[in-house]
Amino acid sequence: MVSTPFRDAGRSDAIREVLETNYRQRQLLHIGAGSAVPLLKNTIWLVVRGMVKLEAVTIHGDPLLLGLAGPNEPFGEPLTNVQAYEAFTLTDSDLLCLSCAEIEQSSHLAMAVMQAVISRHRQAETLLSLLGLRRVEDRVRGLLELLAQDYGQACEEGLRLNLRLTHQELASALSTTRVTVTRVIGLLRDEGWLQIDAQRHLVISHLPRRR
């Protein structure tokens, strides 16, 4: 199983402090759930609140989940070479728009963005490492652990995933099929590895709750 340690809460707080200082006098862009985020040249978006999924379209026209950007995490055209790159809000989101020029002019802002990019880079490497696992069940476990540890909310049963990804989106991230993901999630539920709460959120039961 691929190791996916909890995020560094201290680093996240430091990033948030710098960003809040910067955007306190700035107007945030509020985008409703399920909406496309415009990707502008030489512009980086930072998620203040909410969740954004990043995907591309394959040559066959199928969507491919590349990753997620949650609070204090960046995405945008300057951070990718992927063709047909797109971003969509998974939840109602508040986003901060920063030009590359203003980031370069502020050492504190540049450091905060660099640390946020490092976090996204680690997520991307973990997703790539999951594809090297032969058993699809291990890939699904690894991806759900990653999502729970990065974005999960502590509850009595473990860590709850409040974000909603379809089985097809999970399958596209793991190079498998929707039917297989549905089957594996059913098996994991049967063995008690995860639960599904009353709001249909996945709860990863075996992971320790954050303090």
URCOR-V144718 format. One record per run of one state. SS is the DSSP state (helix for helix, strand for strand, loop for the rest). FROM is the first residue (numbers start at 0). TO is the last residue. If there is no record, write none. Layout:
SS & FROM & TO
SS & FROM & TO
This chain:
loop & 0 & 7
helix & 8 & 22
loop & 23 & 27
strand & 28 & 30
loop & 31 & 34
strand & 35 & 35
loop & 36 & 41
strand & 42 & 48
loop & 49 & 50
strand & 51 & 56
loop & 57 & 61
strand & 62 & 68
loop & 69 & 72
strand & 73 & 74
loop & 75 & 75
helix & 76 & 78
loop & 79 & 83
strand & 84 & 88
loop & 89 & 91
strand & 92 & 98
helix & 99 & 104
loop & 105 & 105
helix & 106 & 129
loop & 130 & 134
helix & 135 & 150
loop & 151 & 151
strand & 152 & 154
loop & 155 & 156
strand & 157 & 160
loop & 161 & 165
helix & 166 & 173
loop & 174 & 176
helix & 177 & 189
loop & 190 & 192
strand & 193 & 195
loop & 196 & 200
strand & 201 & 203
loop & 204 & 210
